[in-house]
Amino acid sequence: MNERSAHASVEEMYEKVSGDGMTNVHDRFDAMEKVRCQFCTKGVRCYICSQGPCRIIPGKIDRGVCGITADTMVMRNLLMMNTMGTSAYTYHATTAAKTLKAVGEGKTIFEIKDEDKLRALAEKLGLDSDLPAQKIAIKLSEFMLEEINRDSDEPSRVMLKLAPASRQKVWKDLNILPGGPLHELMNVNTSVMTNVDSDYQSLALKTLRMGLATVYGSLTLLEEVQDIIFGTASPHEAQVDMGVLDPKYVNIIPNGHEPFMGAALIMVARRKEIQEKAKGAGASGIRIIGSIETGQELMQRFESDDVFMGMTGNWLTEEYVLATGAVDAFVADMNCTVPTSKLYADRYNSKVIPVTKLVNVPGVKHTMDYDPERVEEQALEIILMAIENFKSRKGKETHVPGNIRKIVTGFSTEAVLKALGGSLDPLLDNIKNGNIRGVAALVSCTTLRNGPHDVITIGVARELIKRNILVLSAGCGNAALQVGGLTTMDAVEEAGDGLKAVCKALKVPPVLSFGTCTDTGRLLNLVSAVADALGVDPTQLPVAVTAPEYMEQKATIAAIGAVAYGLYTHVSPTPPISGSENVVKLLTEDVETLTGGKFAVGDDPVEIAEGIAKHMDGKRKALGI
């Protein structure tokens, strides 16, 4: 096993930056392992008022100064962490809604690429689907913004329209039917203040409620709207890993979680006169290459050509990608731009360009924020900056690993149905006859907390497909599986006999590249559709969620949403909850009696896969299949 990463390109670039004396994510992690606070690891440290920080030591100090117990401290810390995930997803959803409105008003370079989806979604939501497409787009954008801001006393209309009735009854009985995510955030952020809500069980229910508000208020419409604007994903080949960089080209890397600026860059860079500008500067042309979730969003919807070349990898590769010396513009949107990016850009002849009011990097002058009405001229400005950077870096040292992987990507819900012949029947038949034991959604970040970069994620996916479990992958974990070779047809040979037969018949890999962490909403909608076709509650299905290397707050709120929905949800590494036996029991056992879902933990790929398989076998037995 590799020492630092599952990927040879990362190992190679680590040696490069280490030799150059550069700070890097792997060395910083090793240093931090020596000084970690065990109170923080267990969730029993509180710092939110001036009487703290307080730390719980069982048998010695059982309460904080205010009187808070370990149970409430742990649950409150978990809830506070999740609020950031809800905020980030809601920011992204708001940007998507504003962009859709600009499309409807004809004020942007973007246009409606999937009118059928626009009309079908409008009809589902009770909007007038017979209006001209531009007017529907405006109505849908207004509806989306209204949903985001819906009062917490009013149930989400998206949820009422799209969630299974059986699930809604459960949520109503538990008083966790959510309103809009912004109002739920207001309630939660007030609740977690000192001396407000000190009941860990109450806080747990508020956590579940916020998870549902995030799924239905932010995520469910987010990806649908991006499909409407950029086209619904369909399977196609793409390229991943650092070898997609060619130093002879002007290389622009959109990095983050939103596809808007990246899409505009592709559209503008494909113009002949723009390519000629780059060639006039001595380059072979201009290339757009995605990074992390922005790369996934773009790869789902834009097929590779001489301009859009695919993507490099997930967030742990950022420093190493910049260290190749072949990046001219690192375009940072709303999420996951590392604080050291300017250090790397300066050392390796690149330029960091934030394009959102959220992102600021030490030493970088912030000059633009994404505006759908100005995005065409903003994209052109970035391209011209990148060309100027190429002129200054031309002839200087570059070091690009030769690793390139050809993959299959673009599996939306519609694409899955198309691959199945237009209906769910083939999937249902293969689940019933046992060829497919069940379906696991692998929606994960990537972290060094539980082993080398991407090793656990790849190991879990391998163990799942070996057990005839179909994997739908999304998030930074998706890049792990793409670079690791599991979203290719070659990976079919690693699957169990039943899944292998299905994949060969349908000509699909055993791991279907479903997109980003923002696809959680539509993954749950797919589960709802399967349950509806079988006439059962979704909690009765042989399905599960796994986040083998979760890292940050967007991952945890997505996991909470899955548990609230009613799914078995594995997370690794273990969240900071071990300081309270009651909270551990609540999340891993008791919550199953409430929503039907629960958390599972563990870091060993074989044990993780066995736990998921056992859960699926129990569901299969109960269904009589």
N, C-alpha and C positions, 0 to 999 in steps of 0.2 A: 504494500500500500504506500502511496506517496506520502511524504512527510507533512506537506502543507495543504495540498489540494488534490482533488480527483483529476485535475486537468493538467496536462503536460505544459501547456502554454503558460499557466500561472506559475508553475514550478520554475520554468525557464526565466520568466520575468522577475520572479523573486530574487534569483541569483544576480540578475542584472542590477536591480535597484539596491540590493544589499551591498553589492560591490561598489556602487556609486555613493554609498553612505547615506542613502535616503531613508527617512522615517517611513515605515510601511505598516499596513494593517496587521500582518502576522507577527512582527516583532513587538508591536504595541500590545497585542493580545497576550503574548508570552509574559511581558513585563507586568501586565495588569493581574495576571493569575496569582502573582505573589502577594498582592496587596488587597484582594477582594474583601469586602465587608460581609461577614456571614449573616449579620442581622438583615442587611438589604437582600441577600440571597433568599432568605426565608420569609421576607415580607414583614418583618417585625421592627421596622424602624420608621418613625414618623417625624417630619420636619416642618409641618405646615403652620405652626404657630411659634411665637417667641419663647414659649416655655420649653421648647424642644431644642435639639432633636431628642426624642424619647426612644428607648429600646427596651424590648421585653425580654426578660431572662426568666424562664419558667422556674417557679419555686423561690425566686429571689425578688424579682420585680415583675409583678403580674399585671400592672396597669400603668399607662402613661400618666403624666401629671394631671390631665383633664379627667382621668378615670377610664379612658378607653382600654378595652381588652385586646388581647392578641387576635381574637376572632375578627373583631371589627376593624382593627388596624390592617390586617392582611386583606380583607375584602375591600376596604376603602382604597388601599393602595392599588389593588387590581382595577377597581372601577376608575380611579383617576387616570391610570395608564391608558385605559380603553377610550377615554374621552378624546384623546389626541387622534386616535384612529378614526373615530366618527367625524371629527372636525376635518381631517384631511380628505376623507372620501366625500364629504359634503362640499368642500371647496371645489373638488374636481367636478362633482355633479353640477354645481352652480356654473362653473366655467362652460361645461357642455351645454347647459340650457341657454346661456347667453350667446354661445356660438350658433346654436340652432336658430335663435331668434334673428341673428344677423343674416343667416342663410335665408330665412323666410322673407326678410326685408330686402334681400338682394344687395347687401352692403359688404360682402366678403368674397374672397377668392373661392371659398368652398361652395358646394352646391348639394342638392339632394341626389344621392347616388342610389338609394334604395327606396323608391316611392312606395312599393308594395308593402314594405315593412312599416313605413310611416302611416299608411292608411290602416293597416291591420292593427297596429298599436293604438292608434286613435280610437278605433272601434272598440277594442278591448276596454279602454279607459272611459268610454262613454262620451267621447268627443265626436263632433260631426266629421265623419270620414269622407263625405261627399264634396267638401269644399275643394277649391284648387290647392294643389300640394303646398304652395308657398304659405297660404293662409293656415293650413293644418299645422305646418311647422311652427308658426307663431303661436297658435293656440296650444300646441304641445309644450312649447318652451314656457309659456305662462303657467300652464298646469303644473309643470315640473317645479318651477320656482314657488308656486303656491304650496305644493306638497312639502317642499323643504322647510317652509316657514309655517306649516300647519300647527295650530295650537295643540298642546299635548292632551287636552280634553276631548279632541276630535280625532277619531281613528283615521289612520292613513287611508286615503281612497285607493292608492295603488295596492295596498295590502288587501282591502276589501274586494277589489276586482280580481286580483291574481292569486292570492293565497288560498289553499284548499279550505273548504268550510270546516272540515274536521279539525284543522290546525287553529283556525280562528276561534272555535269554541273553547279549545284548551287555553288559548291566550286570554280570552275574555274571562274565563273562570279564575285565572291567576292574576287578573288585573294588570296584564302586561301588553294589552293592545296598544301599540304606540301611536303617537301623533307624528309630527314632523321632527326630523333629527335636530334642528336648531332649538326647538322648545324642549325636547328631551334633554339636550345638552345643558340648557339653562337650569332645568330642574336638578339634574345630576350634579352639576358644578356647585350648586347651592347646597345640596344634600351633603357633599363631602367636606364642607367647611367644618371647622372645629365646633363641637357641641351642637350639631344639627341632627343628622341621622346616625345614631350609635348602635343600631341593630344590624348585625351582619346579615341576617336573613332578608331583611328589608333591602339592604344594599345589593344583595345578590339578585333579587327580583328586578331592581332598577337596572342592573347590569344586563339581564336578559332582555328587558324592555328596550334598552338602548341598542342592543344588538339587532333586534327586529326593526327598530327605527332606521338603523343604518342600511340594512338589507333592502327594505322596501322604500324608504324615503330618499336614499342616495344611490345605491348600487343597481337596483333592478332596472331603472330607466337610463342610467349612465351609459352602459355599453350599447343599449338599443339605439340611443341617440347617436352615438359615434358610428354605429353601423349605418344609420340613415344618411349621415353626412359623408362617410368615406367608403361605404359599401360593406355588405355583410360578408364575413370571412368565408372562404371556401378553400378546400385543400389544395396546396401547391408546394413546390420545392423552394427551399431557401438555403442560405448559407450562414453558419455561425462560427464563432471563435475568432481569435485575434488575427488570424491569417487573412481575414477579409480586408485588412488595411494594406494599401499599396502606397509606399512613400512617394511614388511618382505623381500621385493625384493630390488635389486639394481635398482633404478628408474632413468632413463636418459630422460631428457626433451629437445628435439630440439625445439627451440623457434625462431620465426622470420617470414620470408616470403618465403624462398627458401627451396625446398624439398631435395636438393642434399645430404647434410650430414645426414639428418634424414633418408633418404632412405638407405644410406650405413650402418648406425647404425642398422637398422632393419635387413638388409641382413646378417651382421656379427653376430649380437646377436642371430639369429636363428640357428646358428651352435651349434651342441651338445657340442663340446669341450669348447666353450665359456660359455655356460650355466653351465658347470661343474666347470669352474673357479670360478664363482659366488657362487656356492654351496659349494665349498671348503673354501670360506671365511665366510660361515655361513648363506648365503642368500638362499631364496627359488628359486632364479633364477634372470635373468635380464629382465627388461621390458623397452620398449621404449614407451613414452607417449607424444603426440604432444601438442604444445601450440600455440595459436593464428593462424596466417596464415600458418605457416609451418605445424601445426597440421591439418589444413583443406586440404592442398596439399596432405599430407600423407593419411588422411582418405579417400580422393577421390579415391585413387589408391591401397591402401593396406588394405585388409580385416583383421579384428581383429582376433587374435589368442592368445596363451599364452605369446607371446612376444610383439606384438604391441597391445596396449590396448585402443587406441582411443585418446582423447584429454581432456584437463582440462577446457579451456575457452578462452576468449579473453584478450586483453592486460591489462585491468584494474584488472585482477585477478592475475597478475604475483607475486606481493609481497605476496599475501595471499597463493598462491601455495607454494612458498618458505617457508612460515611460518609454513607449515604443519610439517616441519622437516623430511619429507620422500623423499626429492629430493637429489640425489647423484651428479648429473651433470646437470647443466643448460647450454645447448649448444646454444650459441647466434650467429645466422647468421645475415644477412644484415640489419634487420629492427626491431624496437620496442623492445629493451632491456632497461628496466628502469634504470636510473642512480643509484638507491638505491639497485640494485640487490646484490652487494657485501656486503652491510650492512646486508641484510637479509640472505645471504649465511653464513656469519660469525656467526650471531646470532642463526641460525637454522641448522647448521651443513651440509652445502651444498658446492658446488664448481661451480663457474661460469667459462665457457670456451668459449671465443670468437673464432669463426672459420672463420672470414672474416677480411680483412684489414680495413674495414669500422668501425667496432665496437671496442671501447675501454671503459672499465669501471674503474673508480677510484679504485686503489688498486689491480687490477687484472693484473697479468703478461700475456702478449699476446704471445702465443707460436706457434700458427698454423693458417694458412689461407687455406681455402678450395682449393684443387687442384684435379681435376678429375682424374689425373694420379696417385695420391698418396692417394686417398680418402679411400681406403680399409685399409691401414696401419694407416691413421689418425683416422678412426672409431675405430679400435682396440686399439689405444692409449687412446682414450676417454673412452672406456669401462674399460680398466685397471685402469685409474684414478678414475672412478666411483666406481669400486670394492674396491679400497683402501679407498675411502671416506666412503663406507659402513662399513668397518671395524672400522673406528673411530667413526661413529655415532651410531653403533649398541648398543642398550640398552639405548640410550638417549631418551628424551621426544619427542613424536610425537603427532600431533593433526590433524587427517584427518576427515573432514566431511563425513558423510555416503551417501551423495547425488550422485546417478548415474542415468543417463537417457539413455535408449536405443532409438536410432534414426534410420532413414533411410537416407543415404547419397549416393553420387556418381552419381548425375544427370548431365552428360555432354550433349552436343547437340545430340550426337549419342544415348545416353541412353534415352533421351526424345523421339526421333524418334522411338526407339525400343519399348518403353512403349506404343507408339501410333500405333503400328502394322507395323512400318517400313516406314511410310510416314506422312506427315503433315496433310493429309486429315481429320483425326478425330479431331485434334485441330482446324482446320479451320471450320469444320462442327459445332463444339460446340461453337465456337465464333459466327458464323453466326446465330445459333438458339438461342443464348442468354444464354445457360448454363454457358458459360464463358464470362463474360462481357468484359474482357480484360486481359492483362498480364502486371504485374508490376515487374520490376527488383529491388529488394531491395539490394543495394550494399553500405554498410555502415561501418563506424568505430564504436567506442563506446566512449562516452564522458559524463562527469558530468555537462557540461555547460547548458543543458536544462532539468535537472531532475536526479533522481536516475539512477544508472547504468542499462542500457538496458531496462528501463521501456518504453520509447517512442518507441523504435524499436519493442518491442513485441506488444505494443498497436496498432501501425500502421499496422503491419501484421495481427493482429486479425480483425481490422476494414476492411481491404482489402478483406480477404477471406470471411468475413460475407457478403460482397457485391458482391460475385461471381467473384472476381478478383484473378486469379492464380498468385502466388508469386514465383519468382525465386530468391533465396537468395545467397549472396556472401559477403565475407569480414568478419570483426569482428562482424558485425551484424548477420551474419550467425550463429556464436556461440551463440549469444543471443537467436536466435530462436530455436536452437538445445537444449540448456540447458533449455529454456523456454517451450519445449514440442510441438512446432508447426511443426517440421519436422517428426512427428510420424503419424501413421495411426489413433491414438486416436483423433488427431486434426481435422480429417475429420468432426467430429460432430459439430465443431465450424463454418464450412463453410456454405454459403448460399445453398439453395436447389439445384440449378443448378450445382454449383461446387462440391457439395457433391456427386451428382449422377455420375459425371464424375470421381471423385477420387475413388469412390467405384468400378466403372466399370473397371478402369485401375489399381486399387490397388496401388495408389500412394497418398502421403500426399498432402494437399492443398498448402504447402510451399515446394518447391523442392530445396534441398541443392545443389547449383550449384558450390560451391567452394570458391574462394578468390576474393579479389579486382582485381587481375590480370586477372580475367575472363571477365572483361568489354569488351575486344575485341571480344571474341567469343559470348557474349550475343548480341552484335550488329550484328555479322554475322548471328545469329539465326533470328534476326529481319529482316535482309536482305533476308534470305531464305523464310520467311513467306510472305514478300512483293512480292517477285518474284513469288511465287506460286499463289498469288492473282492477279498478274499483276498490282500492284499499287506502288506508291512511298512509302517508309517506313514511311514518316511523316503522311500518311493517315490512319495508323493503330491505333487501340485502345490499345496502349502500353504506358508505362510511366516508369520513373526511380525515385526511392526515396532513399535518404540517410538520414534517420531520426536522426542519431547521428554521422554526419561526425566529424572527429577530426583533421586530418592533411593533408599534401600537396598532398599525393597520391590520397586521396579522391576528393580533389577539381579539380585536373587535369582530373580525370576520369569523373567527373560531367561536366566539360567544354567540354570534348570529346563527351559526350552524347548530349549536347545542340548543338554543332557544327554539329553533325550527323543529328539532327533535332527532338530530343525527348523532351517532357515535363519532366522536371527534378526538383524534389522537394529536397531541402536541409534544414536541421535543425541541429544546431542553425543557425540563420541568419548570413551570412558571414560579415566581416568588410567592408561594403560598404554603410552603411546608412548615411555617411557624405556627400554623393553626390546624390541629387535627379536625376540628369541626368544619372548617372551610374545605379542606381536602375531601372529607367525607361528603360534604354537600355537593361538590362539583364532580366527583368521580362516582358517586353512588346515588345520593338522595334525589338529585335533579332528574334522574331518569323516571322517577315516579311522578314528576311534575310535567315535564315536556316530552319525555320519551328519549331525550338525548342525554349524553354525558361525556365527560372528558376521560381520556385515557392518556397515560404518560409512559415513558420508556425510551431508551436510546439505542437499543439493539435492533437492527433491521429484521432479524429472524423473529424475535419476540413481538415486535410491532406488527409484522405481517400475520403472525399466528393469532394475535389478539383480534385483528380485523377479520381474519378468516373465520375464527370461532364465532364472532358476532354475526357474520353473514350466514353461517351454517344454522345458527339458532333462528334467524329470521326465515330462512328457507324451510326449515322444519315446521315452523308455525304456520307458514303458508301452504304447506303440503307439497312442496316442490323439491 
